[in-house]
């Protein structure tokens, strides 16, 4: 893996009832530009019509009509249209890391290479076409069909295209995104408990001062700010979907008190939790709130 704190780490939230996120775009090439970034999710970029340039870990590749590229977890990548004013129509499919890990715990031991199976590549292309059709022609069964297609793609990748990763070197580069990946995994597994900066920096293997600076440079959030957002999502989910009281939900998700939960909530959403619940469908998800 190639990494640098300047390469933005994206936190991708899944679409409702899907094992990830599906986005269909049609725009001029200059509007397809993305800065270098990385995330834990698997990503597929499928070109329906037009030409696009992609780069993964500094290796360039051009993709054209009816072709696609796979971006592995934690790989630094970016995209751009080949010509500024030439329209590009393309599909981006992001597979939820947590969903993948729940069904395939050894996911991180492998990288996934489409050259391992021409048969899998052809089948995945057909499944991507099916997803495009459902997005463009929505029906009451479209979400289920898209979910099934995404799951079939994952099965093909995991059964036909996996390549075991080499053993990691004993001395890792502190700029490697694996440090942030380990920190995020640690937070998501332990956010209900008390976590200090010393706890997480020790787990990752960096000094507290360096880790604090590195985490903010990479995620654009402080460690405490990110931890609070994870706790906030868990608490809000308990309140909205399970009818848990604010006091109990806050305690169950790592907040030291309901007062601290409400303070964090108001700083993010600008209202109290009870006000939000009344009009939650009008509010953006946490991932879309400006940093």
NUMI-177811 format. One record per residue (C-alpha): residue number from 1; x, y, z. Coordinates in nm, 3 decimals. Layout:
<pts>
+-----+---------+---------+---------+
:   i :      px :      py :      pz :
+-----+---------+---------+---------+
: NUM :       X :       Y :       Z :
...
+-----+---------+---------+---------+
</pts>
This chain:
<pts>
+-----+---------+---------+---------+
:   i :      px :      py :      pz :
+-----+---------+---------+---------+
:   1 :   0.000 :   0.000 :   0.000 :
:   2 :   0.106 :   0.355 :  -0.069 :
:   3 :  -0.006 :   0.618 :   0.175 :
:   4 :   0.040 :   0.977 :   0.284 :
:   5 :  -0.146 :   1.188 :   0.542 :
:   6 :  -0.233 :   1.428 :   0.259 :
:   7 :  -0.438 :   1.158 :   0.087 :
:   8 :  -0.790 :   1.200 :   0.220 :
:   9 :  -0.953 :   0.910 :   0.398 :
:  10 :  -1.318 :   0.875 :   0.297 :
:  11 :  -1.581 :   0.736 :   0.534 :
:  12 :  -1.850 :   0.579 :   0.317 :
:  13 :  -2.199 :   0.512 :   0.449 :
:  14 :  -2.412 :   0.244 :   0.288 :
:  15 :  -2.742 :   0.314 :   0.112 :
:  16 :  -3.048 :   0.192 :   0.298 :
:  17 :  -3.110 :  -0.183 :   0.248 :
:  18 :  -2.797 :  -0.226 :   0.034 :
:  19 :  -2.457 :  -0.382 :   0.116 :
:  20 :  -2.288 :  -0.059 :   0.015 :
:  21 :  -2.347 :   0.249 :  -0.196 :
:  22 :  -2.449 :   0.280 :  -0.563 :
:  23 :  -2.406 :   0.605 :  -0.759 :
:  24 :  -2.482 :   0.670 :  -1.128 :
:  25 :  -2.327 :   0.979 :  -1.286 :
:  26 :  -2.337 :   1.154 :  -1.623 :
:  27 :  -2.124 :   1.467 :  -1.648 :
:  28 :  -1.839 :   1.634 :  -1.839 :
:  29 :  -1.492 :   1.486 :  -1.796 :
:  30 :  -1.367 :   1.782 :  -1.595 :
:  31 :  -1.643 :   1.723 :  -1.340 :
:  32 :  -1.528 :   1.362 :  -1.289 :
:  33 :  -1.206 :   1.467 :  -1.119 :
:  34 :  -1.140 :   1.337 :  -0.768 :
:  35 :  -0.844 :   1.413 :  -0.544 :
:  36 :  -0.629 :   1.127 :  -0.418 :
:  37 :  -0.820 :   0.942 :  -0.150 :
:  38 :  -0.865 :   0.599 :   0.005 :
:  39 :  -1.120 :   0.407 :   0.207 :
:  40 :  -1.174 :   0.064 :   0.359 :
:  41 :  -1.443 :  -0.026 :   0.107 :
:  42 :  -1.403 :  -0.218 :  -0.217 :
:  43 :  -1.492 :   0.003 :  -0.514 :
:  44 :  -1.586 :  -0.067 :  -0.876 :
:  45 :  -1.597 :   0.211 :  -1.138 :
:  46 :  -1.791 :   0.103 :  -1.448 :
:  47 :  -1.783 :   0.322 :  -1.761 :
:  48 :  -2.113 :   0.305 :  -1.946 :
:  49 :  -2.023 :   0.564 :  -2.208 :
:  50 :  -1.719 :   0.786 :  -2.244 :
:  51 :  -1.355 :   0.778 :  -2.144 :
:  52 :  -1.198 :   0.808 :  -1.802 :
:  53 :  -0.848 :   0.810 :  -1.658 :
:  54 :  -0.784 :   0.637 :  -1.328 :
:  55 :  -0.480 :   0.601 :  -1.106 :
:  56 :  -0.421 :   0.354 :  -0.825 :
:  57 :  -0.108 :   0.390 :  -0.612 :
:  58 :   0.034 :   0.607 :  -0.888 :
:  59 :  -0.030 :   0.355 :  -1.170 :
:  60 :  -0.236 :   0.505 :  -1.455 :
:  61 :  -0.506 :   0.326 :  -1.653 :
:  62 :  -0.760 :   0.438 :  -1.913 :
:  63 :  -1.106 :   0.285 :  -1.920 :
:  64 :  -1.366 :   0.319 :  -2.194 :
:  65 :  -1.721 :   0.212 :  -2.282 :
:  66 :  -1.837 :  -0.107 :  -2.108 :
:  67 :  -1.516 :  -0.148 :  -1.908 :
:  68 :  -1.454 :  -0.121 :  -1.536 :
:  69 :  -1.182 :  -0.113 :  -1.272 :
:  70 :  -1.167 :  -0.258 :  -0.924 :
:  71 :  -1.018 :  -0.052 :  -0.639 :
:  72 :  -0.903 :  -0.260 :  -0.345 :
:  73 :  -0.944 :  -0.162 :   0.018 :
:  74 :  -0.699 :   0.108 :   0.140 :
:  75 :  -0.559 :   0.175 :  -0.208 :
:  76 :  -0.495 :   0.543 :  -0.283 :
:  77 :  -0.677 :   0.633 :  -0.604 :
:  78 :  -0.824 :   0.912 :  -0.812 :
:  79 :  -1.020 :   0.959 :  -1.136 :
:  80 :  -1.077 :   1.213 :  -1.411 :
:  81 :  -1.242 :   1.226 :  -1.753 :
:  82 :  -1.005 :   1.197 :  -2.049 :
:  83 :  -1.139 :   1.514 :  -2.214 :
:  84 :  -1.266 :   1.815 :  -2.015 :
:  85 :  -1.589 :   1.866 :  -2.210 :
:  86 :  -1.656 :   1.509 :  -2.323 :
:  87 :  -1.952 :   1.359 :  -2.133 :
:  88 :  -1.890 :   1.049 :  -1.924 :
:  89 :  -2.163 :   0.821 :  -1.795 :
:  90 :  -2.045 :   0.587 :  -1.524 :
:  91 :  -2.147 :   0.379 :  -1.225 :
:  92 :  -1.965 :   0.373 :  -0.892 :
:  93 :  -2.033 :   0.080 :  -0.659 :
:  94 :  -1.887 :   0.089 :  -0.308 :
:  95 :  -1.912 :  -0.226 :  -0.099 :
:  96 :  -1.951 :  -0.173 :   0.275 :
:  97 :  -1.643 :  -0.285 :   0.468 :
:  98 :  -1.848 :  -0.382 :   0.773 :
:  99 :  -2.086 :  -0.584 :   0.554 :
: 100 :  -1.794 :  -0.763 :   0.388 :
: 101 :  -1.627 :  -0.844 :   0.721 :
: 102 :  -1.951 :  -0.982 :   0.866 :
: 103 :  -1.965 :  -1.247 :   0.592 :
: 104 :  -1.596 :  -1.284 :   0.504 :
: 105 :  -1.382 :  -1.223 :   0.817 :
: 106 :  -1.054 :  -1.301 :   0.639 :
: 107 :  -1.117 :  -1.027 :   0.380 :
: 108 :  -0.814 :  -0.820 :   0.485 :
: 109 :  -0.572 :  -1.108 :   0.425 :
: 110 :  -0.622 :  -1.082 :   0.050 :
: 111 :  -0.614 :  -0.842 :  -0.240 :
: 112 :  -0.853 :  -0.895 :  -0.532 :
: 113 :  -0.733 :  -0.915 :  -0.892 :
: 114 :  -0.974 :  -0.942 :  -1.187 :
: 115 :  -0.697 :  -1.092 :  -1.400 :
: 116 :  -0.725 :  -1.407 :  -1.194 :
: 117 :  -1.047 :  -1.505 :  -1.375 :
: 118 :  -1.175 :  -1.391 :  -1.715 :
: 119 :  -1.499 :  -1.573 :  -1.641 :
: 120 :  -1.552 :  -1.374 :  -1.322 :
: 121 :  -1.475 :  -1.047 :  -1.500 :
: 122 :  -1.735 :  -1.117 :  -1.771 :
: 123 :  -1.996 :  -1.213 :  -1.514 :
: 124 :  -1.925 :  -0.905 :  -1.301 :
: 125 :  -1.968 :  -0.683 :  -1.608 :
: 126 :  -2.311 :  -0.838 :  -1.669 :
: 127 :  -2.408 :  -0.780 :  -1.306 :
: 128 :  -2.299 :  -0.415 :  -1.331 :
: 129 :  -2.517 :  -0.372 :  -1.639 :
: 130 :  -2.807 :  -0.513 :  -1.439 :
: 131 :  -2.746 :  -0.262 :  -1.159 :
: 132 :  -2.746 :   0.025 :  -1.410 :
: 133 :  -3.076 :  -0.098 :  -1.553 :
: 134 :  -3.237 :  -0.109 :  -1.209 :
: 135 :  -3.111 :   0.240 :  -1.120 :
: 136 :  -3.246 :   0.382 :  -1.443 :
: 137 :  -3.572 :   0.183 :  -1.436 :
: 138 :  -3.665 :   0.165 :  -1.067 :
: 139 :  -3.940 :  -0.067 :  -0.950 :
: 140 :  -4.049 :  -0.208 :  -0.615 :
: 141 :  -3.799 :  -0.494 :  -0.662 :
: 142 :  -3.504 :  -0.281 :  -0.776 :
: 143 :  -3.339 :  -0.250 :  -0.434 :
: 144 :  -3.357 :  -0.625 :  -0.384 :
: 145 :  -3.216 :  -0.693 :  -0.732 :
: 146 :  -2.932 :  -0.446 :  -0.680 :
: 147 :  -2.852 :  -0.599 :  -0.342 :
: 148 :  -2.846 :  -0.948 :  -0.494 :
: 149 :  -2.620 :  -0.832 :  -0.779 :
: 150 :  -2.377 :  -0.668 :  -0.535 :
: 151 :  -2.364 :  -0.984 :  -0.325 :
: 152 :  -2.298 :  -1.197 :  -0.634 :
: 153 :  -2.012 :  -0.965 :  -0.732 :
: 154 :  -1.856 :  -1.008 :  -0.389 :
: 155 :  -1.889 :  -1.387 :  -0.410 :
: 156 :  -1.711 :  -1.386 :  -0.747 :
: 157 :  -1.431 :  -1.164 :  -0.615 :
: 158 :  -1.381 :  -1.369 :  -0.300 :
: 159 :  -1.401 :  -1.709 :  -0.469 :
: 160 :  -1.230 :  -1.643 :  -0.804 :
: 161 :  -1.012 :  -1.334 :  -0.774 :
: 162 :  -0.844 :  -1.332 :  -0.434 :
: 163 :  -0.467 :  -1.326 :  -0.395 :
: 164 :  -0.306 :  -1.368 :  -0.053 :
: 165 :  -0.120 :  -1.060 :   0.064 :
: 166 :   0.252 :  -1.089 :   0.144 :
: 167 :   0.352 :  -1.074 :   0.507 :
: 168 :   0.375 :  -0.717 :   0.635 :
: 169 :   0.728 :  -0.585 :   0.706 :
: 170 :   0.826 :  -0.557 :   1.071 :
: 171 :   0.899 :  -0.187 :   1.038 :
: 172 :   0.594 :  -0.021 :   0.880 :
: 173 :   0.594 :   0.328 :   0.732 :
: 174 :   0.409 :   0.563 :   0.971 :
: 175 :   0.248 :   0.729 :   0.665 :
: 176 :   0.083 :   0.401 :   0.566 :
: 177 :  -0.301 :   0.430 :   0.580 :
: 178 :  -0.303 :   0.098 :   0.764 :
: 179 :  -0.241 :   0.297 :   1.083 :
: 180 :  -0.565 :   0.490 :   1.039 :
: 181 :  -0.745 :   0.175 :   0.925 :
: 182 :  -0.645 :  -0.003 :   1.248 :
: 183 :  -0.749 :   0.300 :   1.453 :
: 184 :  -1.092 :   0.317 :   1.288 :
: 185 :  -1.145 :  -0.055 :   1.335 :
: 186 :  -1.050 :  -0.015 :   1.703 :
: 187 :  -1.295 :   0.274 :   1.747 :
: 188 :  -1.583 :   0.091 :   1.581 :
: 189 :  -1.524 :  -0.220 :   1.791 :
: 190 :  -1.477 :  -0.039 :   2.124 :
: 191 :  -1.668 :   0.292 :   2.103 :
: 192 :  -1.914 :   0.175 :   2.368 :
: 193 :  -1.626 :   0.160 :   2.617 :
: 194 :  -1.402 :   0.436 :   2.751 :
: 195 :  -1.124 :   0.499 :   2.495 :
: 196 :  -0.837 :   0.740 :   2.564 :
: 197 :  -0.586 :   0.883 :   2.321 :
: 198 :  -0.319 :   0.678 :   2.497 :
: 199 :  -0.523 :   0.359 :   2.451 :
: 200 :  -0.567 :   0.394 :   2.078 :
: 201 :  -0.221 :   0.531 :   1.998 :
: 202 :  -0.064 :   0.241 :   2.190 :
: 203 :  -0.281 :  -0.007 :   1.999 :
: 204 :  -0.183 :   0.146 :   1.663 :
: 205 :   0.184 :   0.171 :   1.757 :
: 206 :   0.244 :   0.547 :   1.745 :
: 207 :   0.308 :   0.808 :   2.012 :
: 208 :  -0.005 :   0.996 :   2.131 :
: 209 :   0.121 :   1.328 :   1.994 :
: 210 :   0.209 :   1.189 :   1.652 :
: 211 :  -0.109 :   0.983 :   1.630 :
: 212 :  -0.330 :   1.281 :   1.720 :
: 213 :  -0.174 :   1.497 :   1.449 :
: 214 :  -0.170 :   1.214 :   1.195 :
: 215 :  -0.534 :   1.118 :   1.258 :
: 216 :  -0.655 :   1.474 :   1.204 :
: 217 :  -0.442 :   1.527 :   0.892 :
: 218 :  -0.576 :   1.206 :   0.740 :
: 219 :  -0.945 :   1.210 :   0.837 :
: 220 :  -0.987 :   1.588 :   0.874 :
: 221 :  -1.136 :   1.520 :   1.217 :
: 222 :  -0.983 :   1.500 :   1.563 :
: 223 :  -0.974 :   1.159 :   1.728 :
: 224 :  -1.227 :   1.272 :   1.987 :
: 225 :  -1.450 :   1.428 :   1.722 :
: 226 :  -1.454 :   1.110 :   1.515 :
: 227 :  -1.520 :   0.895 :   1.823 :
: 228 :  -1.813 :   1.116 :   1.917 :
: 229 :  -1.966 :   1.084 :   1.569 :
: 230 :  -1.948 :   0.704 :   1.586 :
: 231 :  -2.107 :   0.712 :   1.931 :
: 232 :  -2.368 :   0.959 :   1.808 :
: 233 :  -2.472 :   0.732 :   1.521 :
: 234 :  -2.510 :   0.436 :   1.756 :
: 235 :  -2.711 :   0.635 :   2.008 :
: 236 :  -2.940 :   0.786 :   1.747 :
: 237 :  -2.999 :   0.443 :   1.594 :
: 238 :  -3.106 :   0.305 :   1.934 :
: 239 :  -3.344 :   0.596 :   1.993 :
: 240 :  -3.501 :   0.601 :   1.646 :
: 241 :  -3.520 :   0.233 :   1.561 :
: 242 :  -3.556 :   0.065 :   1.900 :
: 243 :  -3.732 :   0.324 :   2.113 :
: 244 :  -3.453 :   0.335 :   2.372 :
: 245 :  -3.455 :   0.635 :   2.606 :
: 246 :  -3.192 :   0.904 :   2.557 :
: 247 :  -3.030 :   0.830 :   2.892 :
: 248 :  -3.000 :   0.457 :   2.830 :
: 249 :  -2.897 :   0.495 :   2.464 :
: 250 :  -2.623 :   0.743 :   2.559 :
: 251 :  -2.485 :   0.510 :   2.825 :
: 252 :  -2.500 :   0.209 :   2.593 :
: 253 :  -2.297 :   0.387 :   2.327 :
: 254 :  -2.008 :   0.525 :   2.528 :
: 255 :  -2.122 :   0.872 :   2.632 :
: 256 :  -2.032 :   0.947 :   2.996 :
: 257 :  -2.374 :   1.109 :   3.050 :
: 258 :  -2.692 :   1.203 :   2.867 :
: 259 :  -2.584 :   1.566 :   2.909 :
: 260 :  -2.265 :   1.508 :   2.708 :
: 261 :  -2.465 :   1.322 :   2.441 :
: 262 :  -2.708 :   1.612 :   2.402 :
: 263 :  -2.419 :   1.862 :   2.385 :
: 264 :  -2.246 :   1.665 :   2.107 :
: 265 :  -2.577 :   1.616 :   1.927 :
: 266 :  -2.655 :   1.990 :   1.931 :
: 267 :  -2.303 :   2.074 :   1.809 :
: 268 :  -2.352 :   1.846 :   1.506 :
: 269 :  -2.720 :   1.892 :   1.421 :
: 270 :  -2.799 :   2.229 :   1.578 :
: 271 :  -3.102 :   2.095 :   1.766 :
: 272 :  -3.191 :   1.859 :   2.049 :
: 273 :  -3.232 :   1.484 :   1.987 :
: 274 :  -3.609 :   1.505 :   2.049 :
: 275 :  -3.646 :   1.785 :   1.793 :
: 276 :  -3.441 :   1.585 :   1.545 :
: 277 :  -3.646 :   1.267 :   1.587 :
: 278 :  -3.960 :   1.464 :   1.500 :
: 279 :  -3.814 :   1.570 :   1.167 :
: 280 :  -3.521 :   1.327 :   1.114 :
: 281 :  -3.616 :   1.262 :   0.752 :
: 282 :  -3.539 :   1.624 :   0.673 :
: 283 :  -3.187 :   1.617 :   0.816 :
: 284 :  -2.869 :   1.502 :   0.636 :
: 285 :  -2.685 :   1.194 :   0.760 :
: 286 :  -2.377 :   1.257 :   0.971 :
: 287 :  -2.145 :   1.172 :   0.680 :
: 288 :  -2.281 :   1.473 :   0.485 :
: 289 :  -2.239 :   1.732 :   0.757 :
: 290 :  -1.963 :   1.983 :   0.662 :
: 291 :  -1.643 :   1.941 :   0.858 :
+-----+---------+---------+---------+
</pts>
